[in-house]
Amino acid sequence: MWDDELDVVCCGSGSGALAAAIAAADADLDVDIARGTRPSAGPSGSAAPWLGRGIDDPETREYLDELVADQDPSLKDSGDTDIEVRTLRRLSPASPRTPVATFRGADLRDWAGQCLRSPYGLLYTRLTERGGMPMETDAGEIIEAKVLGSIGIAAGAVASAAVNDWLLTQVRERDIPSFDDTALERIVFEEGEIVGVVLTTPSGSRNVRVRHGVAMSTDVGTAGAETTRRFETAQTLRVALVGRGASRFSRVELLTTSPDGRRADLALGDGEPRSHARSS
């Protein structure tokens, strides 16, 4: 039945799939990227699926829709197309003495919504083996971050374009197989567990068994929307996949630190000068 067997298959045209593939390759996992998108003949706007537009396999559709059942459809197009720049207290794991935040299901729902509405979001079908470390933000919040590397962004550059180019370069340098004409057709389940995927290719379907699950870009809604925010001064930042404990959702973000514990002045602009980075 299977044409191939891999550790991870990363699906979608967004930055999340690229970042997940880089993280997997750095962990010595076998990974492919299916960057194609399936044409959607279904509804658009708030009636369109949050995940997997164009996928109509009933079992896959039920699985994806269940993951987002607690999301408000009216918020689907309210995402920010600019990549998040997050300030940390330090670029190292949080101290073991750092208090653990009280678990609130609403926080995970809100985080999932942020990722779903972002062109940089990512869904993991498994919660384990993502390689993130707990880090503390300047506001005292604990996040999980998998740092992929450093990026130098020139003055006047649009951050989103710079990050996408950087991710594509990292994929090429690692020789990660990437197929622009291949898209996710359906997820294969056995006794309720995800065991593989069926991909649509120019030469027909390709059945791939996966050992460590599937990663999907959440690149719907705001995907492809234009961003205008530029860096007013040259910056060196870290590119990372940021998530929350117990959440299947992550997104690509840029990380920086502030030596005195305050928010760093990143001089971001979107037509008018901005003195500070945003913090979610």
Rosetta silent file (secondary structure, phi, psi, omega in degrees, C-alpha in Angstrom):
SEQUENCE: MWDDELDVVCCGSGSGALAAAIAAADADLDVDIARGTRPSAGPSGSAAPWLGRGIDDPETREYLDELVADQDPSLKDSGDTDIEVRTLRRLSPASPRTPVATFRGADLRDWAGQCLRSPYGLLYTRLTERGGMPMETDAGEIIEAKVLGSIGIAAGAVASAAVNDWLLTQVRERDIPSFDDTALERIVFEEGEIVGVVLTTPSGSRNVRVRHGVAMSTDVGTAGAETTRRFETAQTLRVALVGRGASRFSRVELLTTSPDGRRADLALGDGEPRSHARSS
SCORE:     score description
SCORE:     0.000 S_00000001
   1 L     0.000  -38.884 -174.396    0.000    0.000    0.000 S_00000001
   2 L   -88.217  134.375  174.974    2.776    2.444    0.902 S_00000001
   3 L   -87.275  -23.405 -176.055    4.975    4.004   -1.770 S_00000001
   4 E  -158.520  163.466  175.672    7.374    5.512    0.782 S_00000001
   5 E  -136.466  127.895 -178.287    8.004    5.816    4.511 S_00000001
   6 E  -134.537  166.878  174.136    9.206    8.996    6.214 S_00000001
   7 L   -76.005  -46.436 -174.985    9.392   10.406    9.717 S_00000001
   8 E  -141.240  143.080  167.791    7.440   13.589    8.919 S_00000001
   9 E  -118.842  126.368 -179.405    5.566   15.084    5.966 S_00000001
  10 E  -105.955  123.118 -170.797    5.158   18.891    6.043 S_00000001
  11 E  -119.109  141.370  174.386    2.226   20.146    3.987 S_00000001
  12 L   117.469  160.836 -175.827    1.175   23.587    2.763 S_00000001
  13 L   -94.614    0.119 -177.909    2.559   26.672    1.082 S_00000001
  14 L   -84.036  172.963  179.903    3.042   28.757    4.236 S_00000001
  15 H   -63.691  -29.401 -177.615    6.153   29.475    6.262 S_00000001
  16 H   -58.644  -42.687 -179.474    5.074   26.989    8.939 S_00000001
  17 H   -64.342  -40.824  177.863    5.647   23.949    6.721 S_00000001
  18 H   -62.774  -45.912 -178.011    9.132   25.162    5.790 S_00000001
  19 H   -64.482  -41.362  179.246   10.049   25.832    9.410 S_00000001
  20 H   -63.365  -38.432  179.108    8.747   22.457   10.565 S_00000001
  21 H   -66.243  -40.211  177.573   10.783   20.697    7.873 S_00000001
  22 H   -62.539  -45.067  179.255   13.954   22.533    8.935 S_00000001
  23 H   -61.913  -40.368  179.542   13.371   21.577   12.572 S_00000001
  24 H   -66.374  -43.731  179.501   12.798   17.948   11.568 S_00000001
  25 H   -63.082  -38.891  178.781   15.914   17.823    9.398 S_00000001
  26 H   -67.393  -20.533  176.025   17.995   19.317   12.219 S_00000001
  27 L   -93.417   12.686  178.896   16.719   16.489   14.429 S_00000001
  28 L    62.572   34.809  175.309   17.983   13.966   11.829 S_00000001
  29 L   -98.752  150.346  174.927   14.483   12.977   10.763 S_00000001
  30 L   -80.453  123.647 -173.272   13.508   11.988    7.231 S_00000001
  31 E  -143.079  143.459  171.321   11.184   14.699    5.936 S_00000001
  32 E  -122.999  155.191  175.238    9.508   15.843    2.716 S_00000001
  33 E  -116.483  125.474  173.657    7.658   19.088    2.001 S_00000001
  34 E  -105.782   99.977 -170.712    4.450   19.073   -0.065 S_00000001
  35 L   -93.806   -4.831 -179.695    4.056   22.780   -0.917 S_00000001
  36 L   -73.304  160.139  175.945    1.215   22.562   -3.378 S_00000001
  37 L  -121.439  143.296  179.062   -2.321   23.614   -2.516 S_00000001
  38 L   -82.352  136.977  176.413   -5.499   21.893   -3.570 S_00000001
  39 L   -63.375  138.772 -178.403   -8.017   24.020   -5.513 S_00000001
  40 L  -103.245  121.962  176.021  -11.045   24.793   -3.392 S_00000001
  41 L  -100.982    2.332 -176.874  -14.471   24.452   -4.945 S_00000001
  42 L   -88.322 -165.307 -176.825  -16.152   25.023   -1.583 S_00000001
  43 L   -69.374  158.302  176.163  -17.294   28.168    0.205 S_00000001
  44 L  -114.748  178.186  178.597  -15.044   31.150    0.790 S_00000001
  45 H    67.918 -145.676 -175.061  -14.860   33.691    3.604 S_00000001
  46 H   -66.100  -17.614 -179.723  -16.155   32.734    7.047 S_00000001
  47 H   -85.740  -11.488 -179.372  -17.825   29.584    5.640 S_00000001
  48 L   -73.961  153.712  178.553  -14.533   28.132    4.349 S_00000001
  49 L   -63.354  149.155  174.255  -12.708   25.543    6.472 S_00000001
  50 L   -67.256  -38.565 -175.095  -10.084   26.798    8.897 S_00000001
  51 L  -126.658  144.932  170.868   -7.715   24.030    7.805 S_00000001
  52 L    65.972   49.215  175.980   -7.207   22.068    4.617 S_00000001
  53 L   -58.827  136.051  179.745   -9.140   24.044    2.041 S_00000001
  54 L    89.762   -9.684  177.062   -9.929   21.816   -0.928 S_00000001
  55 L   -90.386  121.158 -177.752   -9.667   18.578    1.078 S_00000001
  56 L  -120.128    7.262  174.397  -13.002   16.777    0.986 S_00000001
  57 L   -59.843  125.040 -172.041  -12.080   13.290    2.226 S_00000001
  58 H   -57.917  -43.403 -177.008  -14.709   12.730    4.973 S_00000001
  59 H   -68.629  -41.019  177.800  -12.372   11.259    7.623 S_00000001
  60 H   -67.244  -42.214 -179.705   -9.713   13.928    7.085 S_00000001
  61 H   -61.973  -42.116  179.725  -12.326   16.679    6.992 S_00000001
  62 H   -63.760  -42.911 -179.352  -13.860   15.478   10.269 S_00000001
  63 H   -62.803  -49.108 -177.552  -10.441   15.342   11.969 S_00000001
  64 H   -66.577  -41.234 -179.148   -9.375   18.840   10.877 S_00000001
  65 H   -67.182  -33.952  179.179  -12.735   20.418   11.632 S_00000001
  66 H   -65.567  -33.825 -179.572  -12.802   18.877   15.102 S_00000001
  67 H   -65.059  -23.564 -175.712   -9.443   20.508   15.931 S_00000001
  68 L  -118.319   18.954 -174.897  -10.946   23.963   15.343 S_00000001
  69 L   -63.886  -23.117 -178.502  -14.483   23.360   16.570 S_00000001
  70 L   -92.624    6.895 -179.306  -14.063   25.890   19.406 S_00000001
  71 L   -88.502  148.891  179.935  -12.999   28.745   17.104 S_00000001
  72 L   -87.615  112.595 -177.523  -15.258   31.686   16.233 S_00000001
  73 H   -59.097  -27.088 -178.176  -15.744   31.750   12.413 S_00000001
  74 H   -68.441  -14.978 -179.487  -16.395   35.505   12.481 S_00000001
  75 H   -95.031    2.477 -170.705  -12.755   36.043   13.519 S_00000001
  76 L   -58.110  -37.489 -176.634  -11.327   34.074   10.601 S_00000001
  77 L  -102.244   22.015 -177.219  -10.173   37.099    8.607 S_00000001
  78 L   -99.961   11.414 -177.305   -9.038   39.182   11.582 S_00000001
  79 L   -74.889  164.475  178.640   -5.433   37.959   11.652 S_00000001
  80 L   -99.351  126.860 -177.749   -2.305   40.077   11.329 S_00000001
  81 L   -81.004   -9.271  178.723   -0.243   39.426    8.197 S_00000001
  82 L   -84.233  141.326  179.428    2.944   40.787    9.808 S_00000001
  83 L   -69.717  141.323 -179.470    5.277   38.322   11.458 S_00000001
  84 L   -71.980  135.600  171.636    5.419   38.551   15.246 S_00000001
  85 E  -112.621  115.137 -172.322    8.585   39.965   16.829 S_00000001
  86 E  -113.749  133.430  179.991    8.772   38.719   20.423 S_00000001
  87 E   -96.289  125.836  177.766   11.126   39.998   23.111 S_00000001
  88 E  -105.288  157.994  174.772   12.588   37.440   25.546 S_00000001
  89 L   -70.630  -33.862  175.884   14.386   38.040   28.805 S_00000001
  90 L  -160.312  152.784  178.289   17.188   35.824   27.529 S_00000001
  91 L   -89.310   61.880  179.394   17.795   33.445   24.617 S_00000001
  92 L  -154.445  162.146 -179.114   18.134   30.438   26.885 S_00000001
  93 L   -57.607  146.314  177.978   15.753   28.025   28.624 S_00000001
  94 L   -61.832  147.971  178.732   13.665   29.494   31.414 S_00000001
  95 L   -60.968  140.964  176.760   14.964   28.933   34.917 S_00000001
  96 L   -58.945  -20.804 -179.693   13.561   25.823   36.642 S_00000001
  97 L   -83.934   -5.931  178.889   12.489   28.193   39.441 S_00000001
  98 L   -65.307  127.109 -179.178   10.253   30.183   37.088 S_00000001
  99 L   -58.591  139.711  177.390    6.620   29.728   38.224 S_00000001
 100 L   -82.977  129.498 -179.261    4.529   27.601   35.895 S_00000001
 101 L   -63.821  145.834  176.659    1.526   29.488   34.565 S_00000001
 102 L   -63.785  131.601 -178.925   -1.909   28.239   35.612 S_00000001
 103 L   -71.499  128.744  175.115   -3.381   26.051   32.894 S_00000001
 104 L  -135.485  122.196 -179.629   -6.441   27.582   31.228 S_00000001
 105 H   -58.775  -32.988 -179.973   -8.160   25.936   28.303 S_00000001
 106 H   -63.164  -33.264  178.556   -9.246   29.342   27.005 S_00000001
 107 H   -64.248  -41.552  178.378   -5.600   30.349   26.629 S_00000001
 108 H   -66.648  -37.467  176.866   -4.937   27.372   24.354 S_00000001
 109 H   -63.240  -44.739 -179.434   -8.055   28.202   22.339 S_00000001
 110 H   -65.235  -39.368  178.901   -6.932   31.808   21.919 S_00000001
 111 H   -64.966  -43.748  177.691   -3.416   30.708   20.950 S_00000001
 112 H   -58.404  -40.842  178.702   -4.800   28.266   18.375 S_00000001
 113 H   -62.761  -40.482  177.933   -6.877   31.097   16.932 S_00000001
 114 H   -61.297  -42.707 -179.597   -3.820   33.335   16.603 S_00000001
 115 H   -69.018  -40.550 -179.045   -1.962   30.594   14.730 S_00000001
 116 H   -63.769  -33.253 -177.562   -4.933   29.742   12.524 S_00000001
 117 L   -89.727    2.917 -176.666   -5.333   33.362   11.440 S_00000001
 118 L  -104.614  140.587  173.065   -1.615   33.777   10.748 S_00000001
 119 L   -68.751   -6.447 -176.522    0.201   33.078    7.465 S_00000001
 120 L  -109.584   11.723 -175.076    3.019   31.754    9.679 S_00000001
 121 E   -81.323  164.255 -176.821    0.977   29.187   11.633 S_00000001
 122 E  -150.629  136.914  172.673    1.503   25.444   11.896 S_00000001
 123 E  -109.118  129.708  170.963   -0.528   22.462   13.061 S_00000001
 124 E  -102.744  137.031  175.633    1.200   19.344   14.406 S_00000001
 125 L   -81.455  -10.176  174.567   -0.775   16.114   14.474 S_00000001
 126 L  -126.775  149.296 -178.833    1.348   15.018   17.455 S_00000001
 127 L   -88.866  -17.881 -174.128    2.193   16.920   20.615 S_00000001
 128 L   -97.284  167.330  171.222    5.539   15.202   21.253 S_00000001
 129 L    62.478   34.635  178.138    9.003   15.363   19.655 S_00000001
 130 L   -94.488  -14.971  172.712    8.789   18.994   18.534 S_00000001
 131 L    78.442   10.860  179.793   12.084   19.950   20.164 S_00000001
 132 L   -79.463  155.751  176.921   10.972   23.249   21.721 S_00000001
 133 E  -120.491  145.695  177.078   12.380   24.616   24.968 S_00000001
 134 E   -68.520  130.369  177.641   10.566   26.737   27.579 S_00000001
 135 E  -133.298  152.253 -175.704   11.628   30.392   27.368 S_00000001
 136 E  -105.643  128.710  178.004   10.471   33.437   29.310 S_00000001
 137 E   -79.906  170.477  179.581    9.222   36.575   27.579 S_00000001
 138 L   -66.507  -15.957  178.038    9.866   40.059   28.885 S_00000001
 139 L   -93.440    3.445  179.292    6.320   40.013   30.260 S_00000001
 140 L    86.264    8.663  178.993    7.019   36.871   32.307 S_00000001
 141 L   -84.483  141.255  178.185    5.080   34.549   29.995 S_00000001
 142 E   -98.597  124.844  176.202    6.463   31.058   29.345 S_00000001
 143 E  -119.648  168.609  170.576    6.498   29.925   25.728 S_00000001
 144 E  -109.499  126.469 -176.512    8.008   26.929   23.955 S_00000001
 145 E  -132.072  133.798  170.998   10.461   27.898   21.236 S_00000001
 146 E  -109.607  102.997 -178.039   12.480   25.897   18.735 S_00000001
 147 E   -77.695  126.225 -177.528   15.152   28.286   17.459 S_00000001
 148 E   -94.663  -24.018 -178.869   16.055   27.515   13.839 S_00000001
 149 E   156.683 -179.110 -179.270   18.870   30.041   13.370 S_00000001
 150 E  -101.405  146.470  177.728   19.809   33.716   13.096 S_00000001
 151 E  -130.560  133.694  172.899   18.690   36.071   10.360 S_00000001
 152 E   -98.758  122.184 -178.057   20.138   39.432    9.430 S_00000001
 153 E  -112.947  124.398 -175.788   17.483   41.793    8.098 S_00000001
 154 L   -73.953  156.062  175.216   18.602   44.906    6.250 S_00000001
 155 L   -59.396  134.495 -179.729   17.218   48.366    6.931 S_00000001
 156 L    88.064   -5.979 -177.741   14.105   48.922    4.824 S_00000001
 157 L   -78.378  146.653  171.302   13.429   45.193    4.354 S_00000001
 158 E   -81.459  122.155 -172.926    9.961   43.705    4.747 S_00000001
 159 H   -59.845  -42.803 -176.534   10.360   41.171    7.540 S_00000001
 160 H   -61.385  -42.614  179.571    7.916   38.606    6.126 S_00000001
 161 H   -67.485  -39.931  179.813    9.688   38.446    2.756 S_00000001
 162 H   -63.585  -41.341 -179.407   13.109   38.257    4.407 S_00000001
 163 H   -67.781  -42.682  179.079   12.001   35.377    6.629 S_00000001
 164 H   -61.408  -43.557  177.552   10.441   33.450    3.732 S_00000001
 165 H   -62.879  -39.863  179.910   13.632   33.810    1.670 S_00000001
 166 H   -63.880  -44.254  179.861   15.695   32.712    4.676 S_00000001
 167 H   -63.179  -43.246  178.553   13.541   29.622    5.210 S_00000001
 168 H   -61.934  -39.407  177.464   13.757   28.640    1.534 S_00000001
 169 H   -63.194  -42.734  179.308   17.550   29.013    1.669 S_00000001
 170 H   -63.911  -37.929  177.534   17.727   26.793    4.773 S_00000001
 171 H   -62.906  -44.747  179.474   15.612   24.142    3.053 S_00000001
 172 H   -64.949  -42.928 -178.140   17.931   24.136    0.034 S_00000001
 173 H   -64.087  -28.159  179.555   21.079   24.033    2.164 S_00000001
 174 L   -91.981   -0.568 -179.517   19.765   20.979    4.020 S_00000001
 175 L    56.630   40.338  177.430   18.707   19.255    0.771 S_00000001
 176 L   -79.628  123.151  178.615   15.184   18.746    2.082 S_00000001
 177 L   -59.386  126.057 -178.892   12.972   17.379   -0.717 S_00000001
 178 E  -133.457  128.449 -174.009   10.351   20.028   -1.533 S_00000001
 179 E  -122.502  108.815 -179.452    7.598   19.580   -4.136 S_00000001
 180 L   -73.455  -17.188 -176.606    5.648   22.643   -5.284 S_00000001
 181 L  -106.376   18.997 -178.254    3.286   20.505   -7.377 S_00000001
 182 L  -122.855  132.394 -176.163    2.354   18.070   -4.601 S_00000001
 183 E  -133.387  156.741  176.616   -0.519   18.603   -2.145 S_00000001
 184 E   -69.395  125.189  176.835   -2.148   16.773    0.744 S_00000001
 185 E   -97.266  -45.771  176.873   -5.121   14.736   -0.482 S_00000001
 186 E  -163.777  159.577  174.532   -6.041   12.945    2.737 S_00000001
 187 E   -96.882  140.089 -178.668   -4.732   11.695    6.066 S_00000001
 188 E  -102.040  128.645 -179.283   -4.693    7.924    6.614 S_00000001
 189 E  -115.007  145.365  170.341   -5.931    6.589    9.959 S_00000001
 190 E  -132.987  117.321 -178.733   -5.644    3.133   11.515 S_00000001
 191 L    52.585   41.664  176.861   -7.676    2.487   14.672 S_00000001
 192 L    82.330   -3.682 -179.791   -7.954    6.221   15.226 S_00000001
 193 E  -103.977  143.524  176.845   -4.204    6.878   14.876 S_00000001
 194 E   -78.277  122.814 -178.009   -2.573    8.819   12.023 S_00000001
 195 E  -119.739  -11.324 -177.896   -0.275    6.462   10.153 S_00000001
 196 E  -178.103 -176.713  178.145    0.238    8.183    6.812 S_00000001
 197 E  -138.504  155.935  169.185   -0.888   10.577    4.111 S_00000001
 198 E  -111.622  123.928 -178.458   -1.991   10.402    0.501 S_00000001
 199 E  -108.812  141.175  174.615   -0.440   13.138   -1.625 S_00000001
 200 E   -89.830  124.262 -179.756   -1.640   14.341   -5.016 S_00000001
 201 E  -126.983  166.289  178.110    1.214   14.567   -7.527 S_00000001
 202 L   -58.847  -24.279 -178.109    1.395   15.188  -11.302 S_00000001
 203 L  -101.916    9.474  178.882    1.882   11.452  -11.812 S_00000001
 204 E   121.058 -168.764 -178.236   -0.920   10.340   -9.500 S_00000001
 205 E   -78.011  144.535  175.909   -1.370    9.622   -5.804 S_00000001
 206 E  -123.256  120.579 -177.640    1.620    8.959   -3.552 S_00000001
 207 E   -98.121  119.075 -174.804    0.983    7.016   -0.333 S_00000001
 208 E  -122.019  122.334  172.919    3.464    7.846    2.430 S_00000001
 209 E   -80.101  136.519 -179.001    3.633    6.167    5.814 S_00000001
 210 E  -118.664  133.945 -179.177    4.705    8.599    8.560 S_00000001
 211 L   -88.797  -28.254 -175.344    6.465    7.587   11.757 S_00000001
 212 L  -123.580   16.893  173.422    6.219   10.915   13.607 S_00000001
 213 L    98.371 -169.846 -174.412    3.099   12.523   12.188 S_00000001
 214 E  -125.500  143.555  172.748    2.163   15.362    9.849 S_00000001
 215 E  -118.307  133.639 -176.907    2.756   19.125   10.026 S_00000001
 216 E  -126.300  129.395  171.173    0.361   21.448    8.184 S_00000001
 217 E   -63.971  138.757  176.034    0.681   25.143    7.461 S_00000001
 218 L   -95.804   46.505 -171.534   -2.331   27.079    8.705 S_00000001
 219 L   -89.494   65.979  174.736   -2.002   29.371    5.696 S_00000001
 220 L  -122.017  167.843  176.921   -5.649   30.230    5.077 S_00000001
 221 L    72.909  -85.711 -175.932   -7.499   33.514    5.300 S_00000001
 222 L   -86.685   -4.153 -178.833   -4.605   36.002    5.498 S_00000001
 223 L   -59.130  133.234  178.446   -2.210   33.875    3.434 S_00000001
 224 L    85.888   -7.992  178.096   -0.885   35.826    0.488 S_00000001
 225 L   -68.533  149.324 -176.162   -2.050   39.150    1.905 S_00000001
 226 L   -78.247  140.354  174.540    0.363   42.014    1.461 S_00000001
 227 L  -113.404  145.894 -177.070    2.463   43.250    4.354 S_00000001
 228 L  -120.996   -9.439 -177.441    3.880   46.753    4.477 S_00000001
 229 L   -70.037  130.966 -179.008    5.760   46.853    7.755 S_00000001
 230 E  -123.748  155.714  172.506    9.483   47.319    7.256 S_00000001
 231 E   -80.446  124.482 -178.548   12.524   47.340    9.499 S_00000001
 232 L   -80.360  -21.987  175.962   13.760   50.905    9.753 S_00000001
 233 L  -131.956  157.924  178.444   17.209   49.785   10.949 S_00000001
 234 L   -63.585  141.146 -177.674   19.256   46.637   10.309 S_00000001
 235 E  -135.614  149.290  167.382   18.477   43.831   12.766 S_00000001
 236 E  -119.963  117.228 -174.690   19.854   40.417   13.685 S_00000001
 237 E  -129.443  170.980  174.920   17.130   38.225   15.123 S_00000001
 238 E  -102.240  136.770  172.765   16.397   34.539   15.743 S_00000001
 239 E   -93.282  129.574 -175.396   13.875   32.652   13.623 S_00000001
 240 E  -144.583  154.934  166.346   11.882   30.253   15.768 S_00000001
 241 E   -94.163  118.669 -175.671    8.824   28.050   15.910 S_00000001
 242 E  -110.653  134.201  179.416    6.905   29.257   18.966 S_00000001
 243 E  -142.103 -171.420  176.581    4.195   27.251   20.690 S_00000001
 244 L  -127.547  145.828  176.342    2.446   26.593   23.973 S_00000001
 245 L   -56.936  137.714  178.275    2.589   23.503   26.128 S_00000001
 246 L    72.396    8.752  176.859   -0.256   21.055   25.326 S_00000001
 247 L  -107.659  141.558  175.651   -1.131   22.880   22.092 S_00000001
 248 L   -81.974   -6.468 -172.164   -0.871   21.347   18.643 S_00000001
 249 E  -105.304  140.643  174.734   -0.422   24.813   17.135 S_00000001
 250 E  -138.594  173.633  171.441    2.764   26.827   16.614 S_00000001
 251 E  -152.738  157.057  177.034    3.836   29.712   14.427 S_00000001
 252 E   -76.062  130.093  177.642    7.012   31.190   12.998 S_00000001
 253 E  -137.131  165.560  171.921    8.189   34.225   14.953 S_00000001
 254 E  -105.529  134.698 -176.911   11.256   36.423   15.278 S_00000001
 255 E  -114.885  143.292  174.130   12.915   36.523   18.695 S_00000001
 256 E  -142.958  174.001  177.463   15.083   39.168   20.302 S_00000001
 257 E  -129.056  155.910  174.584   16.244   40.063   23.801 S_00000001
 258 L  -119.344  116.617 -174.032   16.347   43.243   25.849 S_00000001
 259 L   -55.473  -34.477 -176.605   19.393   43.454   28.165 S_00000001
 260 L   -96.375   10.704  177.000   17.551   45.394   30.860 S_00000001
 261 L    83.569   -2.611  176.957   14.437   43.219   30.736 S_00000001
 262 L   -94.681  170.172  178.529   12.324   45.821   28.979 S_00000001
 263 L   -65.667  133.881 -177.630   10.905   45.582   25.477 S_00000001
 264 L   -74.652  147.855  175.187   13.592   46.141   22.889 S_00000001
 265 L   -86.156  102.586 -176.058   13.378   49.079   20.489 S_00000001
 266 L   -98.082   -2.914  177.091   13.237   47.293   17.137 S_00000001
 267 L    49.026   58.535  175.183   12.272   50.337   15.105 S_00000001
 268 E   -90.311  143.553  179.914    9.561   48.639   13.082 S_00000001
 269 E  -130.646  147.916  173.766    7.588   50.766   10.673 S_00000001
 270 L  -137.475   49.601 -177.064    4.320   50.440    8.778 S_00000001
 271 L   103.967  -37.676  174.510    4.159   53.823    7.157 S_00000001
 272 L  -121.891  144.662 -179.005    4.565   55.582   10.521 S_00000001
 273 E   -59.136  142.565  174.706    7.523   54.995   12.870 S_00000001
 274 L  -122.863  132.079 -176.033    6.954   52.435   15.624 S_00000001
 275 L   -90.669  -14.918 -175.842    9.224   52.523   18.638 S_00000001
 276 L  -137.553  154.823  172.901    8.456   49.048   19.944 S_00000001
 277 L   -77.840  158.451  175.052    7.785   45.542   18.694 S_00000001
 278 L   -77.097  155.879  174.697    4.417   43.981   19.286 S_00000001
 279 L  -135.319  126.666 -178.773    3.996   41.382   21.982 S_00000001
 280 L   -89.792    0.000    0.000    1.204   38.862   21.945 S_00000001
